[in-house]
Amino acid sequence: MCGIVGYVGNKQAAPILLEGLSKLEYRGYDSAGVAVRDGEKAAVVVKTTGRLKNLSEKIDNGKALAGTCGIGHTRWATHGVPSRENAHPHVSGNCTGSGSGEVESLVVGVHNGIIENYQELKAKMERHGYVFYSQTDTEVLIKLVDYYYKKYQGGPIDALAKTIVRVRGSYALAVMFKDHPGKIFAARKDSPMIIGKNDSEVFLASDVPAILNHTRDVYYIGNLEMAELSPKEVSFYNLDGDKVQKEVTTIEWDAEAAEKGGFEHFMMKEIHEQPKVTMDTLKKYIKDDGKKKHIDFSDFGLTKEDIEGFSQIYIAACGSAWHVGMQAQYVMEELTDIPVRVELASEFRYRKNKLNKNALVIVISQSGETADSLAALRLAKENGIKTLSIVNVVGSSIARETDYCMYTVAGPEISVATTKAYSCQLICAFLLAVEMGKVKGLIDDKKYAYYIEELLSIPSKIEACLENKERIQWFASKYSNARDIFFIGRGIDYAICLEGSLKMKEISYIHSEAYAAGELKHGTISLIEDGTLVVGSLTQADLYEKTLSNMMECKSRGAYLMGITTFGKYDVEDSVNFAVYIPKVDEHFVGNLAIIPLQLLGYYISVSRGLDVDKPRNLAKSVTVE
Ligand code: G6P
């Protein structure tokens, strides 16, 4: 949640920090701040509430702040309201007002994450005479670094190591020490942070897009590790203060992939990238040996023998990734005969699970950093259970800690509301289901070849769904003032509805719910009023009539019906008020197509309400706190 950046080099730091923060604003956008040092002079701290542009205006796009070393932060409030006092950077010394201006403090720092024992630490620091001016856990962290630095006089790395041992929680921390001009020190545990380097500059950021205009060479700093950044050098240390050698990773995708490319919003751009990225993901795992195509997981080391050993699958994830899990559950169980259980990662991690030792735990996550998903993964590992992750961000914590990491090839996803990463996650889940079914002897060669061709047909069919967007735009303009919207379906259609409903509520702020169609009459139907929009997903032949009947029950109580079904099922127009057709595909994989009109519906309603599509209120893309 929060994004952090740092820069040391030979250029003016503030404009570079602002540029980096603008690429991270998706991580939090309720306040922002920077601290810059000009040579030996004390740090100058500037903080503002609201969007990053307020900060940019205040410091003339960075030109007003001299100095070539600095740190910056964009905040998503956890401890304390969004205010100038609570905005980062925080300082170790006493200060009046909001902590802005020139600060003589020994330590100035920014932090992403949560310090769980901050209250206990705050009391300790108060006993030592420290005075707090914010409600944040970060200020406690910065003051603790100051305390250990002064007490043991072992230097910055020693002070950071002692701090890390004392705090519980997660952090990506970047600090500057008054006695060490031209240097930034960093520490990390369970919150993302990368360090980039070119010949004369070193960068630090929560995510790769923030530094891509300057370098593609990055280091991944490990858990409980620290780093010392100076213009031409970066050194890494472990908790004992010993140097750690690290390999540079070269980022393959370019900065352009993280720009809007002519679309009004990132979300629309990412919706339109879905044909390409789903094909890229398919091609990564489907190989053609000249005679026939087959699914190949050698890339992440999942073997036939591994698959044969699994007698249970658990899927743990959050948000849209959990919706992928819900859909995967139906498809995997049917194609593999292996029982599948899907759980919200935040529940999975605290339930007294009786986990089957021969299980596979699948964790799905775009960012690879979601705190609850990471905890679920670790719980599985502690129980000696094999783990497989479906992750988009290369080198992220979940990707690194899992036994098998199946990457999606969605590229950087900027819009807070996920679209293309969700679609690629579905593709991965379907590939796993088909291959596991084949290994388990439930799918013969003919069926296997058929499934592969059906999967490969998805990208062009998504393209066909997108061609229909003007109709959805028109429909959205009629419903932009809706108060409630219900999404109903059964089986796979229900899982599709969960995602359609989330897209709607997160970006349009219209209350919406997804309901298993058969469950409506047990309560929800009392909410249907004259004109309430009910969207039905009708893609499964054996459940089509059942869901349609449930939709008709709503219509008789005044609802306006939108139905999504496949081309050819034109009789749907006898029942629904507005029909949307998608191309035919094997029914197991239809989620990749049916979600397109629902993404578009959420998008267009949000636009017609004049909302900030890419940065909806109160949300953040990467949720690295519990
Ligand atoms: C946030 C995002 C969602 C995402 C969820 C899980 O809530 O806004 O779009 O589905 O986190 O994130 P992950 O990175 O684990 O997929």
Residues whose N, C-alpha, C, O or C-beta is under 5 A from the ligand:
A	BS01	G6P	C318 G319 S320 A321 I364 S365 Q366 S367 G368 T370 V416 A417 T418 A620 K621 V623
